[in-house]
Amino acid sequence: MTDLLVNHLAAWRALANPHRVQIMDWLLNPEAHFPPQRDGDLISDGVCVGFITDKVGLSQPTVTSHMKSLEQAGLVSSKKIKNWVFYKANQAALKQIATSFTSASEAH
């Protein structure tokens, strides 16, 4: 395994959970998967954890745990607005992961 791929092990571990993969898919196109929010813009601020919790059908503490795993892996960023936390996909990190596969395949 090349260092290019090893550098992203935390992201692979975070994405090993099907709920997290589903949440990431929704966050990549939030306007298609979530209703407009009273506080925070879906694109610039992210999606309120309450909407994510409702959509995924898990308890709020479980969703918070999933979101922390994704954030620690660098796949999402969070922003607090009022009493809520909003999450959005880290597009730059996702592009870097995708590029690492291309670079690794070209190295062989």
Buried (B, 14 or more C-beta within 10 A) or exposed (E): EEEBBEEBEEBEEBBEEEEBEBBBEBBEEBEEBBEEBEEBBBEEBBBBBBBBBBBBEBEEEEBBEBBBBBBEBBBBBBEEBEEBBBBBBBEEBBEBBEEBEEEBEEEE
